[in-house]
């Protein structure tokens, strides 16, 4: 039987006190009140770790680079304790036939109970031949793995919107995940890269409450994409005072004035950058 998160921590010598402290910090990072800490503790004590399969399509791996730099919670805690990251061809030690055998085993053993994380997108032109994995087009691998997934997380702007490889004329027909998978709940976590703490917090929320977070009309978690960067930006007082940087490296730039005139999209961008100071 798969171990729970709490059992893994105890096996690693973590005390009950430290575990409860972790639950409180997790509740805070998710934007929840202190009353949710006991609920998180109960979930992590009683639920087995959830298998996660992480696939890579057309992308630059910046989402993975961001993910492994998370500090709240630490990526090592998420990967080694909270969930069972059974397949990720970038992070796993196995390769080739051994790695693909693990993928097939997890899909069969945890049918309907694993989370599929997708970084990058599938190209559709030339029958998908612009992205080949395991000797076949990535689009085939994506659809087969998505078929029995509990939910899908689209990491980054590539998986969420298409990003640079989907820009005109888009010769490969790079296509975001939600336009090829229609029968599964999809959580979009856009950004290039997305914020590390947002990535780990989304996974933590799903593991804790056994459901996807509330999403906005574009499919993004409201808890992280519900406010404009502008609303909590530390340069906001300068915006209100009409103090702007007019050109890079001028005196106003050195004094930390507002970057709106230099192209900042904070007033129209919804993300958690200003909240987590990322």
Phi and psi in degrees as GROMACS dihedral restraints (atoms count N, CA, C in turn):
[ dihedral_restraints ]
;  ai    aj    ak    al  type     phi  dphi    fc
    3     4     5     6     1   -67.9    20    10
    4     5     6     7     1   135.3    20    10
    6     7     8     9     1   -69.2    20    10
    7     8     9    10     1   152.3    20    10
    9    10    11    12     1   -82.8    20    10
   10    11    12    13     1   166.8    20    10
   12    13    14    15     1   -59.5    20    10
   13    14    15    16     1   -43.0    20    10
   15    16    17    18     1   -63.9    20    10
   16    17    18    19     1   -41.2    20    10
   18    19    20    21     1   -63.0    20    10
   19    20    21    22     1   -37.9    20    10
   21    22    23    24     1   -65.4    20    10
   22    23    24    25     1   -43.1    20    10
   24    25    26    27     1   -63.0    20    10
   25    26    27    28     1   -43.4    20    10
   27    28    29    30     1   -63.4    20    10
   28    29    30    31     1   -38.7    20    10
   30    31    32    33     1   -64.6    20    10
   31    32    33    34     1   -27.9    20    10
   33    34    35    36     1   -87.5    20    10
   34    35    36    37     1     3.6    20    10
   36    37    38    39     1    89.1    20    10
   37    38    39    40     1    11.7    20    10
   39    40    41    42     1   -77.9    20    10
   40    41    42    43     1   133.2    20    10
   42    43    44    45     1   -77.9    20    10
   43    44    45    46     1   162.2    20    10
   45    46    47    48     1   -60.7    20    10
   46    47    48    49     1   -39.4    20    10
   48    49    50    51     1   -61.5    20    10
   49    50    51    52     1   -44.9    20    10
   51    52    53    54     1   -66.1    20    10
   52    53    54    55     1   -35.9    20    10
   54    55    56    57     1   -62.3    20    10
   55    56    57    58     1   -45.8    20    10
   57    58    59    60     1   -66.8    20    10
   58    59    60    61     1   -34.8    20    10
   60    61    62    63     1   -63.8    20    10
   61    62    63    64     1   -41.2    20    10
   63    64    65    66     1   -60.9    20    10
   64    65    66    67     1   -42.0    20    10
   66    67    68    69     1   -62.8    20    10
   67    68    69    70     1   -39.2    20    10
   69    70    71    72     1   -65.5    20    10
   70    71    72    73     1   -43.2    20    10
   72    73    74    75     1   -65.8    20    10
   73    74    75    76     1   -37.0    20    10
   75    76    77    78     1   -64.8    20    10
   76    77    78    79     1   -42.8    20    10
   78    79    80    81     1   -59.7    20    10
   79    80    81    82     1   -40.3    20    10
   81    82    83    84     1   -65.7    20    10
   82    83    84    85     1   -43.7    20    10
   84    85    86    87     1   -65.4    20    10
   85    86    87    88     1   -25.9    20    10
   87    88    89    90     1   -86.2    20    10
   88    89    90    91     1    -1.8    20    10
   90    91    92    93     1    77.2    20    10
   91    92    93    94     1    21.8    20    10
   93    94    95    96     1  -100.8    20    10
   94    95    96    97     1   160.5    20    10
   96    97    98    99     1   -76.1    20    10
   97    98    99   100     1   169.3    20    10
   99   100   101   102     1   -63.5    20    10
  100   101   102   103     1   -22.2    20    10
  102   103   104   105     1   -65.2    20    10
  103   104   105   106     1   -18.6    20    10
  105   106   107   108     1   -84.1    20    10
  106   107   108   109     1   -13.5    20    10
  108   109   110   111     1   -57.8    20    10
  109   110   111   112     1   -45.5    20    10
  111   112   113   114     1   -62.5    20    10
  112   113   114   115     1   -34.1    20    10
  114   115   116   117     1   -66.8    20    10
  115   116   117   118     1   -40.4    20    10
  117   118   119   120     1   -65.1    20    10
  118   119   120   121     1   -42.1    20    10
  120   121   122   123     1   -60.9    20    10
  121   122   123   124     1   -44.7    20    10
  123   124   125   126     1   -62.6    20    10
  124   125   126   127     1   -42.8    20    10
  126   127   128   129     1   -63.9    20    10
  127   128   129   130     1   -43.0    20    10
  129   130   131   132     1   -73.5    20    10
  130   131   132   133     1   -22.2    20    10
  132   133   134   135     1   -79.9    20    10
  133   134   135   136     1   -30.8    20    10
  135   136   137   138     1  -107.8    20    10
  136   137   138   139     1   -21.8    20    10
  138   139   140   141     1   -98.3    20    10
  139   140   141   142     1   138.5    20    10
  141   142   143   144     1   -68.9    20    10
  142   143   144   145     1   155.4    20    10
  144   145   146   147     1   -62.1    20    10
  145   146   147   148     1   139.5    20    10
  147   148   149   150     1   -89.6    20    10
  148   149   150   151     1   129.5    20    10
  150   151   152   153     1   -68.8    20    10
  151   152   153   154     1   139.5    20    10
  153   154   155   156     1  -126.4    20    10
  154   155   156   157     1   131.1    20    10
  156   157   158   159     1  -110.9    20    10
  157   158   159   160     1   124.1    20    10
  159   160   161   162     1  -115.2    20    10
  160   161   162   163     1   113.5    20    10
  162   163   164   165     1  -105.0    20    10
  163   164   165   166     1   152.7    20    10
  165   166   167   168     1  -123.5    20    10
  166   167   168   169     1   123.9    20    10
  168   169   170   171     1  -105.7    20    10
  169   170   171   172     1  -135.7    20    10
  171   172   173   174     1   -76.8    20    10
  172   173   174   175     1   112.0    20    10
  174   175   176   177     1  -168.3    20    10
  175   176   177   178     1   178.8    20    10
  177   178   179   180     1  -113.2    20    10
  178   179   180   181     1     4.0    20    10
  180   181   182   183     1    73.8    20    10
  181   182   183   184     1    11.9    20    10
  183   184   185   186     1   -67.7    20    10
  184   185   186   187     1   -26.8    20    10
  186   187   188   189     1   -65.8    20    10
  187   188   189   190     1   -43.4    20    10
  189   190   191   192     1   -64.2    20    10
  190   191   192   193     1   -40.9    20    10
  192   193   194   195     1   -61.0    20    10
  193   194   195   196     1   -38.5    20    10
  195   196   197   198     1   -70.1    20    10
  196   197   198   199     1   -45.2    20    10
  198   199   200   201     1   -56.4    20    10
  199   200   201   202     1   -43.8    20    10
  201   202   203   204     1   -73.9    20    10
  202   203   204   205     1    -4.2    20    10
  204   205   206   207     1  -104.9    20    10
  205   206   207   208     1    11.0    20    10
  207   208   209   210     1   -63.8    20    10
  208   209   210   211     1   142.1    20    10
  210   211   212   213     1  -112.3    20    10
  211   212   213   214     1   -21.5    20    10
  213   214   215   216     1  -139.2    20    10
  214   215   216   217     1    93.3    20    10
  216   217   218   219     1   -80.4    20    10
  217   218   219   220     1   166.3    20    10
  219   220   221   222     1   -64.6    20    10
  220   221   222   223     1   142.8    20    10
  222   223   224   225     1   -59.7    20    10
  223   224   225   226     1   -36.7    20    10
  225   226   227   228     1   -62.2    20    10
  226   227   228   229     1   -34.1    20    10
  228   229   230   231     1   -69.9    20    10
  229   230   231   232     1   -39.2    20    10
  231   232   233   234     1   -66.9    20    10
  232   233   234   235     1   -49.2    20    10
  234   235   236   237     1   -73.8    20    10
  235   236   237   238     1   -41.7    20    10
  237   238   239   240     1   -91.6    20    10
  238   239   240   241     1   -19.1    20    10
  240   241   242   243     1  -123.6    20    10
  241   242   243   244     1   -49.0    20    10
  243   244   245   246     1   -77.6    20    10
  244   245   246   247     1   -38.8    20    10
  246   247   248   249     1  -130.4    20    10
  247   248   249   250     1   172.9    20    10
  249   250   251   252     1  -113.7    20    10
  250   251   252   253     1    93.6    20    10
  252   253   254   255     1   -78.2    20    10
  253   254   255   256     1    88.8    20    10
  255   256   257   258     1   -82.7    20    10
  256   257   258   259     1   -23.1    20    10
  258   259   260   261     1  -145.7    20    10
  259   260   261   262     1   120.8    20    10
  261   262   263   264     1  -158.8    20    10
  262   263   264   265     1   103.9    20    10
  264   265   266   267     1   -66.5    20    10
  265   266   267   268     1    -7.3    20    10
  267   268   269   270     1   -90.5    20    10
  268   269   270   271     1   -37.4    20    10
  270   271   272   273     1  -100.7    20    10
  271   272   273   274     1   -22.1    20    10
  273   274   275   276     1   -78.6    20    10
  274   275   276   277     1   155.3    20    10
  276   277   278   279     1   -77.1    20    10
  277   278   279   280     1   -34.4    20    10
  279   280   281   282     1   -70.0    20    10
  280   281   282   283     1   158.7    20    10
  282   283   284   285     1  -151.1    20    10
  283   284   285   286     1   166.0    20    10
  285   286   287   288     1    62.4    20    10
  286   287   288   289     1  -138.3    20    10
  288   289   290   291     1   -61.0    20    10
  289   290   291   292     1   -35.2    20    10
  291   292   293   294     1   -63.4    20    10
  292   293   294   295     1   -44.0    20    10
  294   295   296   297     1   -64.9    20    10
  295   296   297   298     1   -43.1    20    10
  297   298   299   300     1   -68.1    20    10
  298   299   300   301     1   -31.2    20    10
  300   301   302   303     1   -65.1    20    10
  301   302   303   304     1   -37.8    20    10
  303   304   305   306     1   -63.8    20    10
  304   305   306   307     1   -43.2    20    10
  306   307   308   309     1   -58.3    20    10
  307   308   309   310     1   -47.7    20    10
  309   310   311   312     1   -66.5    20    10
  310   311   312   313     1   -37.1    20    10
  312   313   314   315     1   -64.6    20    10
  313   314   315   316     1   -44.0    20    10
  315   316   317   318     1   -66.1    20    10
  316   317   318   319     1   -42.2    20    10
  318   319   320   321     1   -60.1    20    10
  319   320   321   322     1   -38.8    20    10
  321   322   323   324     1   -76.7    20    10
  322   323   324   325     1   -41.2    20    10
  324   325   326   327     1   -74.6    20    10
  325   326   327   328     1   -35.7    20    10
  327   328   329   330     1  -115.0    20    10
  328   329   330   331     1    38.8    20    10
  330   331   332   333     1   -54.0    20    10
  331   332   333   334     1   122.3    20    10
  333   334   335   336     1    81.4    20    10
  334   335   336   337     1     0.5    20    10
  336   337   338   339     1  -126.7    20    10
  337   338   339   340     1    10.7    20    10
  339   340   341   342     1  -111.0    20    10
  340   341   342   343     1   156.5    20    10
  342   343   344   345     1   -98.4    20    10
  343   344   345   346     1   133.4    20    10
  345   346   347   348     1  -102.2    20    10
  346   347   348   349     1   119.9    20    10
  348   349   350   351     1  -105.8    20    10
  349   350   351   352     1   131.1    20    10
  351   352   353   354     1  -122.0    20    10
  352   353   354   355     1   123.8    20    10
  354   355   356   357     1  -113.1    20    10
  355   356   357   358     1   121.3    20    10
  357   358   359   360     1    94.2    20    10
  358   359   360   361     1  -178.3    20    10
  360   361   362   363     1  -136.2    20    10
  361   362   363   364     1   163.4    20    10
  363   364   365   366     1   -89.9    20    10
  364   365   366   367     1   137.2    20    10
  366   367   368   369     1   -87.4    20    10
  367   368   369   370     1   139.9    20    10
  369   370   371   372     1  -106.4    20    10
  370   371   372   373     1   -17.5    20    10
  372   373   374   375     1   -67.5    20    10
  373   374   375   376     1   154.8    20    10
  375   376   377   378     1    53.4    20    10
  376   377   378   379     1    39.4    20    10
  378   379   380   381     1    57.3    20    10
  379   380   381   382     1    32.5    20    10
  381   382   383   384     1    81.3    20    10
  382   383   384   385     1    13.1    20    10
  384   385   386   387     1   -73.1    20    10
  385   386   387   388     1    -4.3    20    10
  387   388   389   390     1   -82.7    20    10
  388   389   390   391     1    -4.0    20    10
  390   391   392   393     1  -147.3    20    10
  391   392   393   394     1   101.7    20    10
  393   394   395   396     1  -108.1    20    10
  394   395   396   397     1   129.2    20    10
  396   397   398   399     1  -132.9    20    10
  397   398   399   400     1   134.5    20    10
  399   400   401   402     1    56.7    20    10
  400   401   402   403     1    31.5    20    10
  402   403   404   405     1    79.5    20    10
  403   404   405   406     1    12.7    20    10
  405   406   407   408     1  -146.4    20    10
  406   407   408   409     1   161.7    20    10
  408   409   410   411     1   -61.0    20    10
  409   410   411   412     1   142.4    20    10
  411   412   413   414     1   -59.5    20    10
  412   413   414   415     1   -34.2    20    10
  414   415   416   417     1   -59.7    20    10
  415   416   417   418     1   -35.7    20    10
  417   418   419   420     1   -67.3    20    10
  418   419   420   421     1   -44.7    20    10
  420   421   422   423     1   -62.8    20    10
  421   422   423   424     1   -40.3    20    10
  423   424   425   426     1   -63.6    20    10
  424   425   426   427     1   -48.6    20    10
  426   427   428   429     1   -65.2    20    10
  427   428   429   430     1   -40.2    20    10
  429   430   431   432     1   -64.9    20    10
  430   431   432   433     1   -40.8    20    10
  432   433   434   435     1   -73.7    20    10
  433   434   435   436     1   -34.2    20    10
  435   436   437   438     1   -70.9    20    10
  436   437   438   439     1   -25.2    20    10
  438   439   440   441     1   -55.1    20    10
  439   440   441   442     1   -41.0    20    10
  441   442   443   444     1  -112.5    20    10
  442   443   444   445     1    18.2    20    10
  444   445   446   447     1   -80.0    20    10
  445   446   447   448     1   149.4    20    10
  447   448   449   450     1   -72.1    20    10
  448   449   450   451     1   -41.4    20    10
  450   451   452   453     1  -159.4    20    10
  451   452   453   454     1   164.2    20    10
  453   454   455   456     1  -123.8    20    10
  454   455   456   457     1   134.4    20    10
  456   457   458   459     1  -109.6    20    10
  457   458   459   460     1   122.7    20    10
  459   460   461   462     1   -94.2    20    10
  460   461   462   463     1   102.7    20    10
  462   463   464   465     1   -78.1    20    10
  463   464   465   466     1   129.0    20    10
  465   466   467   468     1    78.5    20    10
  466   467   468   469     1   173.3    20    10
  468   469   470   471     1   -70.2    20    10
  469   470   471   472     1   -27.7    20    10
  471   472   473   474     1   -63.7    20    10
  472   473   474   475     1   -51.0    20    10
  474   475   476   477     1   -72.6    20    10
  475   476   477   478     1   -30.8    20    10
  477   478   479   480     1   -82.0    20    10
  478   479   480   481     1   -44.6    20    10
  480   481   482   483     1  -123.8    20    10
  481   482   483   484     1   -20.7    20    10
  483   484   485   486     1   118.0    20    10
  484   485   486   487     1   -40.6    20    10
  486   487   488   489     1    59.0    20    10
  487   488   489   490     1  -155.4    20    10
  489   490   491   492     1   -63.4    20    10
  490   491   492   493     1   -35.5    20    10
  492   493   494   495     1   -71.9    20    10
  493   494   495   496     1   -13.2    20    10
  495   496   497   498     1   -98.3    20    10
  496   497   498   499     1     4.0    20    10
  498   499   500   501     1   -69.5    20    10
  499   500   501   502     1   151.2    20    10
  501   502   503   504     1   -59.1    20    10
  502   503   504   505     1   139.3    20    10
  504   505   506   507     1   -87.6    20    10
  505   506   507   508     1     4.4    20    10
  507   508   509   510     1    47.1    20    10
  508   509   510   511     1    63.9    20    10
  510   511   512   513     1   -63.2    20    10
  511   512   513   514     1   -23.9    20    10
  513   514   515   516     1   -92.4    20    10
  514   515   516   517     1    -6.7    20    10
  516   517   518   519     1    56.8    20    10
  517   518   519   520     1    47.0    20    10
  519   520   521   522     1   -60.4    20    10
  520   521   522   523     1   130.5    20    10
  522   523   524   525     1  -133.0    20    10
  523   524   525   526     1   131.5    20    10
  525   526   527   528     1   -62.9    20    10
  526   527   528   529     1   157.8    20    10
  528   529   530   531     1   -59.6    20    10
  529   530   531   532     1   -42.0    20    10
  531   532   533   534     1   -68.0    20    10
  532   533   534   535     1    -9.7    20    10
  534   535   536   537     1   -96.1    20    10
  535   536   537   538     1     0.7    20    10
  537   538   539   540     1  -124.5    20    10
  538   539   540   541     1   -19.2    20    10
  540   541   542   543     1  -115.9    20    10
  541   542   543   544     1   120.3    20    10
  543   544   545   546     1  -117.7    20    10
  544   545   546   547     1   -12.2    20    10
  546   547   548   549     1  -111.9    20    10
  547   548   549   550     1    19.6    20    10
  549   550   551   552     1  -132.5    20    10
  550   551   552   553     1   147.8    20    10
  552   553   554   555     1   -66.4    20    10
  553   554   555   556     1   131.7    20    10
  555   556   557   558     1  -122.2    20    10
  556   557   558   559     1   124.9    20    10
  558   559   560   561     1  -103.1    20    10
  559   560   561   562     1   118.7    20    10
  561   562   563   564     1   -93.0    20    10
  562   563   564   565     1   129.5    20    10
  564   565   566   567     1  -123.8    20    10
  565   566   567   568     1    74.8    20    10
  567   568   569   570     1   -73.8    20    10
  568   569   570   571     1   167.2    20    10
  570   571   572   573     1   137.0    20    10
  571   572   573   574     1   154.0    20    10
  573   574   575   576     1  -135.1    20    10
  574   575   576   577     1    76.2    20    10
  576   577   578   579     1   -90.6    20    10
  577   578   579   580     1   169.0    20    10
  579   580   581   582     1   -69.5    20    10
  580   581   582   583     1   161.1    20    10
  582   583   584   585     1   -68.9    20    10
  583   584   585   586     1   131.8    20    10
  585   586   587   588     1   -57.2    20    10
  586   587   588   589     1   -46.6    20    10
  588   589   590   591     1   -65.9    20    10
  589   590   591   592     1   -30.4    20    10
  591   592   593   594     1   -68.0    20    10
  592   593   594   595     1   -41.6    20    10
  594   595   596   597     1   -60.8    20    10
  595   596   597   598     1   -50.2    20    10
  597   598   599   600     1   -69.6    20    10
  598   599   600   601     1   -33.4    20    10
  600   601   602   603     1   -68.9    20    10
  601   602   603   604     1   -35.8    20    10
  603   604   605   606     1   -63.0    20    10
  604   605   606   607     1   -44.4    20    10
  606   607   608   609     1   -63.3    20    10
  607   608   609   610     1   -43.6    20    10
  609   610   611   612     1   -60.2    20    10
  610   611   612   613     1   -43.0    20    10
  612   613   614   615     1   -60.7    20    10
  613   614   615   616     1   -45.7    20    10
  615   616   617   618     1   -65.1    20    10
  616   617   618   619     1   -37.9    20    10
  618   619   620   621     1   -70.5    20    10
  619   620   621   622     1   -36.1    20    10
  621   622   623   624     1   -74.0    20    10
  622   623   624   625     1   -48.1    20    10
  624   625   626   627     1  -102.5    20    10
  625   626   627   628     1    -2.4    20    10
  627   628   629   630     1    55.8    20    10
  628   629   630   631     1    38.4    20    10
  630   631   632   633     1  -157.5    20    10
  631   632   633   634     1   163.2    20    10
  633   634   635   636     1   -79.9    20    10
  634   635   636   637     1   151.3    20    10
  636   637   638   639     1   -68.7    20    10
  637   638   639   640     1   161.8    20    10
  639   640   641   642     1   -62.9    20    10
  640   641   642   643     1   133.2    20    10
  642   643   644   645     1  -110.8    20    10
  643   644   645   646     1   154.4    20    10
  645   646   647   648     1   -85.6    20    10
  646   647   648   649     1  -175.1    20    10
  648   649   650   651     1   -67.8    20    10
  649   650   651   652     1   -13.8    20    10
  651   652   653   654     1   -99.2    20    10
  652   653   654   655     1     3.0    20    10
  654   655   656   657     1    88.4    20    10
  655   656   657   658     1    16.1    20    10
  657   658   659   660     1  -100.4    20    10
  658   659   660   661     1   149.4    20    10
  660   661   662   663     1   -63.0    20    10
  661   662   663   664     1   122.7    20    10
  663   664   665   666     1   -62.0    20    10
  664   665   666   667     1   -31.2    20    10
  666   667   668   669     1   -62.6    20    10
  667   668   669   670     1   -22.5    20    10
  669   670   671   672     1  -116.2    20    10
  670   671   672   673     1   -19.7    20    10
  672   673   674   675     1  -119.3    20    10
  673   674   675   676     1    26.3    20    10
  675   676   677   678     1   -96.7    20    10
  676   677   678   679     1    -8.7    20    10
  678   679   680   681     1  -128.3    20    10
  679   680   681   682     1   149.8    20    10
  681   682   683   684     1   -73.8    20    10
  682   683   684   685     1   145.5    20    10
  684   685   686   687     1   -57.7    20    10
  685   686   687   688     1   -36.9    20    10
  687   688   689   690     1   -57.6    20    10
  688   689   690   691     1   -34.0    20    10
  690   691   692   693     1   -67.8    20    10
  691   692   693   694     1   -27.8    20    10
  693   694   695   696     1  -121.6    20    10
  694   695   696   697     1    13.7    20    10
  696   697   698   699     1   -67.1    20    10
  697   698   699   700     1   137.5    20    10
  699   700   701   702     1   -70.4    20    10
  700   701   702   703     1   -12.2    20    10
  702   703   704   705     1   -92.3    20    10
  703   704   705   706     1     0.0    20    10
  705   706   707   708     1   -56.8    20    10
  706   707   708   709     1   -41.2    20    10
  708   709   710   711     1   -57.1    20    10
  709   710   711   712     1   -34.4    20    10
  711   712   713   714     1   -69.6    20    10
  712   713   714   715     1   -36.2    20    10
  714   715   716   717     1   -61.9    20    10
  715   716   717   718     1   -46.9    20    10
  717   718   719   720     1   -63.7    20    10
  718   719   720   721     1   -30.1    20    10
  720   721   722   723     1   -88.9    20    10
  721   722   723   724     1    -0.4    20    10
  723   724   725   726     1    73.5    20    10
  724   725   726   727     1    27.0    20    10
  726   727   728   729     1  -103.4    20    10
  727   728   729   730     1   108.2    20    10
  729   730   731   732     1  -123.9    20    10
  730   731   732   733     1   151.1    20    10
  732   733   734   735     1   -75.0    20    10
  733   734   735   736     1   127.0    20    10
  735   736   737   738     1   -95.8    20    10
  736   737   738   739     1   -29.4    20    10
  738   739   740   741     1  -156.7    20    10
  739   740   741   742     1   152.4    20    10
  741   742   743   744     1   -59.9    20    10
  742   743   744   745     1   138.2    20    10
  744   745   746   747     1    71.8    20    10
  745   746   747   748     1    20.4    20    10
  747   748   749   750     1   -86.7    20    10
  748   749   750   751     1   179.2    20    10
  750   751   752   753     1   -62.7    20    10
  751   752   753   754     1   -35.2    20    10
  753   754   755   756     1   -65.1    20    10
  754   755   756   757     1   -36.3    20    10
  756   757   758   759     1   -65.3    20    10
  757   758   759   760     1   -39.8    20    10
  759   760   761   762     1   -67.1    20    10
  760   761   762   763     1   -25.3    20    10
  762   763   764   765     1   -92.7    20    10
  763   764   765   766     1     3.9    20    10
  765   766   767   768     1    76.8    20    10
  766   767   768   769     1    29.5    20    10
  768   769   770   771     1   -69.9    20    10
  769   770   771   772     1   171.3    20    10
  771   772   773   774     1   -64.9    20    10
  772   773   774   775     1   142.4    20    10
  774   775   776   777     1   -99.7    20    10
  775   776   777   778     1    13.7    20    10
  777   778   779   780     1   -57.1    20    10
  778   779   780   781     1   -43.8    20    10
  780   781   782   783     1   -71.3    20    10
  781   782   783   784     1   -13.7    20    10
  783   784   785   786     1   -93.5    20    10
  784   785   786   787     1     3.9    20    10
  786   787   788   789     1   111.5    20    10
  787   788   789   790     1     5.3    20    10
  789   790   791   792     1   -60.5    20    10
  790   791   792   793     1   133.3    20    10
  792   793   794   795     1  -103.2    20    10
  793   794   795   796     1    17.5    20    10
  795   796   797   798     1   -52.9    20    10
  796   797   798   799     1   -39.9    20    10
  798   799   800   801     1   -65.5    20    10
  799   800   801   802     1   -16.4    20    10
  801   802   803   804     1  -122.2    20    10
  802   803   804   805     1     5.3    20    10
  804   805   806   807     1  -107.8    20    10
  805   806   807   808     1   128.9    20    10
  807   808   809   810     1  -102.9    20    10
  808   809   810   811     1   113.7    20    10
  810   811   812   813     1  -166.9    20    10
  811   812   813   814     1   174.8    20    10
  813   814   815   816     1  -100.3    20    10
  814   815   816   817     1    15.1    20    10
  816   817   818   819     1   -54.3    20    10
  817   818   819   820     1   -49.1    20    10
  819   820   821   822     1   -74.5    20    10
  820   821   822   823     1   -20.8    20    10
  822   823   824   825     1   -76.2    20    10
  823   824   825   826     1   -44.7    20    10
  825   826   827   828     1   -96.1    20    10
  826   827   828   829     1     4.1    20    10
  828   829   830   831     1    55.6    20    10
  829   830   831   832     1    52.9    20    10
